[in-house]
Amino acid sequence: MGQADNLRFMKRFRVKTLISMDPQEDPVLCKGWVRTKRDSKNVVFFEVNDGSSMKNLQVILDKDKEILSEQMLQRLNNGSSVEVEGMLVESPGKNQKVELHCSALTIHGDADPETYPMQKKRHSFEYLREIAHLRPRTNTFGAVARVRNTMSRAVHDFFQENGFLWVHTPIITASDAEGAGEMFQVTTLDLDGLAKADGAKMSGGIDYSRDFFGKPSFLTVSGQLNAEIYASAMDRVYTFGPTFRAENSNTSRHLAEFWMIEPEIAFCDLEANMDWSEAFLKHILATVLKESRDDMEFFDLRIQKGIIQQLEQVVESDFTRISYSDAVSQLEKSGRNFEYPVSWGADLQSEHEKFLTEEIFKGPVIVTDYPKEIKAFYMRLNDDEKTVRGMDVLVPRLGEIIGGSQREERLDVLSRRLGESGLTEKDYWWYLDLRRFGSVPHSGFGLGFERLIQYVTGMQNIRDVIPFPRASKTAEF
């Protein structure tokens, strides 16, 4: 068998593996996309990246070798896809351990430098959002993708290792989890046609019995209530999937489609719920700091200075626990002139949350027992009839990162709270049944995955931490 035949059976190595290997006696195979190219008199230097690592593999190509024609040299550009065979040798440079001396080169796909949108220069994140199909090829978005992957696996690892069952809650639902509105409607009806034919307006008069589901249906805003069904039988469950909000806000903090993490735990009070949320957050941060170190060092250098140290401090901290009333008292006597005045009964704003974590307690804080008027109907009512067993986990630099509560397990109280919230028992009959048959104290929390990724990476716009952002007037890719 000749050398060419041997090459066909070479094992392909990812760039992440190659740059960590020692020089090899046998040839290796690398495939990826050209990131940079430098042409000298006798040698061509180019770097290859396949998405497996922040770092590139430098390839040295001798022009005297027959493998490189003038036509191939012209095709070897930033963005072109290549297959490189050669010997992995020690690099004389300080920035990398090895380099690849090319003995065979195949160019699979061209990238015309005159038209390729990803030239070797810094592009604004705004520009890159317009070409979301190409932005994963940049250092920043490659790092975001790898960190997101590490964090996704860490989410599942934490819950699976602690006996939780992953429940796939429905995307389509007839229930608005919190009565908050702003939902995307799902229908097979020609609503405009029906409204005209029936002389009805869109807000009423439509016969939904003729619709696919027989009633108004929507894309879900939360899997929590469905998760409570399974927690009432399986003890510990969690959801991790897409949710939707039809909030017409074109800001750096809003997405129409985003991923939510929502565990629900039976036989669990608020104190235990706080323990779970603190342990969960620390696990995610510790995992990404350990397993995505190169990418985190990039974010620390280029996106948010000192972010690694900040996250390490959270992992090592004991989270302070304080009631909403005490938090308001601390803020009122701080002497700080806030943009939003502090008063009992008003929700805490981001500036208040950051002040609590950064100035008063200098670390993560869990605030509990909020006024019932500013929290959802399903949170357990306290004996004072004024506050509920809700909690928010606050972290420095961001503010709220997790929200949760002990759920209301008493049928009579839950029925009353539904009415006070303007919701009907008819729409939540199945939710009330969970309190009629074998009700138990139970708790849960939720957090937006993209918001967590923002916190970990320091990225300022939430549309830059999800592969394909969905927002108002944005559904191109």
Stockholm file with secondary structure:
# STOCKHOLM 1.0

chainA/1-477         MGQADNLRFMKRFRVKTLISMDPQEDPVLCKGWVRTKRDSKNVVFFEVNDGSSMKNLQVILDKDKEILSEQMLQRLNNGSSVEVEGMLVESPGKNQKVELHCSALTIHGDADPETYPMQKKRHSFEYLREIAHLRPRTNTFGAVARVRNTMSRAVHDFFQENGFLWVHTPIITASDAEGAGEMFQVTTLDLDGLAKADGAKMSGGIDYSRDFFGKPSFLTVSGQLNAEIYASAMDRVYTFGPTFRAENSNTSRHLAEFWMIEPEIAFCDLEANMDWSEAFLKHILATVLKESRDDMEFFDLRIQKGIIQQLEQVVESDFTRISYSDAVSQLEKSGRNFEYPVSWGADLQSEHEKFLTEEIFKGPVIVTDYPKEIKAFYMRLNDDEKTVRGMDVLVPRLGEIIGGSQREERLDVLSRRLGESGLTEKDYWWYLDLRRFGSVPHSGFGLGFERLIQYVTGMQNIRDVIPFPRASKTAEF
#=GR chainA/1-477 SS CCHHHHHHTCCBCCHHHHTTSCCCSSCEEEEEEEEEEEECSSEEEEEEECSSCSSCEEEEEETTSTTCCHHHHHHCCTTCEEEEEEEEEECSSSSCSEEEEEEEEEEEECCCTTTCSCCSSCCCHHHHHHTTTTGGGSHHHHHHHHHHHHHHHHHHHHHHHTTCEECCCCSEESCCTTSCCCCCEECCSCHHHHHHHHTCCTTSCCCGGGSSSSSCEEECSCSHHHHHHHHHHHSEEEEEEEEECCCCCCSTTCCSEEEEEEEEEESCCHHHHHHHHHHHHHHHHHHHHHHTHHHHHHHHHHTSTTHHHHHHHHHHCCCEEEEHHHHHHHHHTTCCCCSSCCCTTSCCCHHHHHHIIIIISSSCEEEEEEEGGGSCTTBCBCTTSSEEEEEEEEETTTEEEEEEEEBCCCHHHHHHHHHHTTCCTTTTHHHHHHHHSSCCCEEEEEEEHHHHHHHHHCCSCGGGSSSSCCBTTBCCC
#=GC SS_cons         CCHHHHHHTCCBCCHHHHTTSCCCSSCEEEEEEEEEEEECSSEEEEEEECSSCSSCEEEEEETTSTTCCHHHHHHCCTTCEEEEEEEEEECSSSSCSEEEEEEEEEEEECCCTTTCSCCSSCCCHHHHHHTTTTGGGSHHHHHHHHHHHHHHHHHHHHHHHTTCEECCCCSEESCCTTSCCCCCEECCSCHHHHHHHHTCCTTSCCCGGGSSSSSCEEECSCSHHHHHHHHHHHSEEEEEEEEECCCCCCSTTCCSEEEEEEEEEESCCHHHHHHHHHHHHHHHHHHHHHHTHHHHHHHHHHTSTTHHHHHHHHHHCCCEEEEHHHHHHHHHTTCCCCSSCCCTTSCCCHHHHHHIIIIISSSCEEEEEEEGGGSCTTBCBCTTSSEEEEEEEEETTTEEEEEEEEBCCCHHHHHHHHHHTTCCTTTTHHHHHHHHSSCCCEEEEEEEHHHHHHHHHCCSCGGGSSSSCCBTTBCCC
//
